[in-house]
Amino acid sequence: MFKEMKDAGYVIDTDTYIQVMREFRTRKMVKDAVELFEHRMNSPFQYLPNDCSLLLRAIASTVDPDLDLMSRVVKKYEAAGYSLLKRDYEGIHRCLLSAGKFDEAEQIVRTMNRAGYEPSSIIRKQLIFGLCKARRLKEAIELLDEMEAQGCVPDVETGMIELLSCCCDIDGVDKAFLWFGKMVKKGFDADAGLVDVLVNGFLKEKRVIEGYQFLVELVDKARVAPKHATLKSLIEELLGERRLEEALNLLRLIKKRNYKPDPEPFIQYLSKFGSVEDAWVFLRALSHKQGKKDVSVFGCKRVFQTFLNEGRHSEAEELFRKCPKYIRRNPEFRIHFSSSRSSDVVAASA
């Protein structure tokens, strides 16, 4: 049709062109849109800003993006003396990724490089994330290696968390751990997000103590500050395996990081399995004060309550007698322990 119009000496005015082109893009009639674009570029009318970018994105957003059509648009655009901007490539890249066209998206990144544009970390992260989402782990790692060869040092922003998570899901935490170690040796800095992925990988495989040891080692040697959520999850799993000492170590780490401690998993554990000494150590760890006998008032309230609810009256009373005076003289607590109250009166009069 456009050839016939040209042969007959007709041209499409700008208003009509804009209206028809918008309709073609909306209806995904990209082949017709490309032909219309070529006709326009051969006409005496001035090029419309963003026309090329919008058309390329329309092609990229189709179910099966046609790279030949893209090439035709770019060639016609460049033949007119224009050059694609970095944002044009990035827009095409996003559309291809959204359509799951990872091979085509990789090709766009290479084209960007040839055009002299350095892909941003966001572009790289999007591609790695897309490959990981499609469980194409090998290709994601190859892309990361290619980035390194080009002098781009991997970081969290380039999709390392997504890649490590994918590695855990597909190959298991052992291989993910080896890959993580390899990256650290290359100078990559571990961060809380990566630690969270690996710890959760250990937990999914029911290897709780290994996850704990890994986290503690990183905190001690690499000075990594783990996420609050990571510590909470690990504490719950440790208590599920009756590893109170390790869980208490993480509780102290939570307080050291000024995170808000969650006493409930400990209290539930102590009510069923904990000794008086276990409860005492917990109350000390939960306390905000550093004195030898300072304990958490809130913690005492919850522990006494659960011990009594479980019928462990003698142990609750033994723990009560072990507490400092500001707990033993608190009316809220003393009402539950009459014998202890009498003992305190005798001790006070002596």
Buried (B, 14 or more C-beta within 10 A) or exposed (E): EBEEEEEEEEBBEEEEBBEBBEEBBEEBBBEBBBBBBBBBBBBEEEBBEEBBBBBBBBBBBBEEBBBEBBEBBBEBBEEEEEEBEBEBBBBBBBBBBEBEBBEBBBBBBEBBEEBEBEBBBBBBBBBBBBBBBEEBBEBBBEBBEBBEEEEBEBBBEBBBBBBBBBBBBBEEBBBBBEBBEEBBEEEBEBBBBBBBBBBBBBBEBEBBEBBBEBBBEBBEEEEBBBBBEBBBBBBBBBBEEEBBEBBBBBBEBBBEEEBEBBBEBBBBBBBEEBEBEBBBBBBBBBBEEEEEBBBBBEBBBBBBBBBBEEEBEEBBBBBBBBBBEEBBEBEEBBEBBEEBBEBBEEEEEE
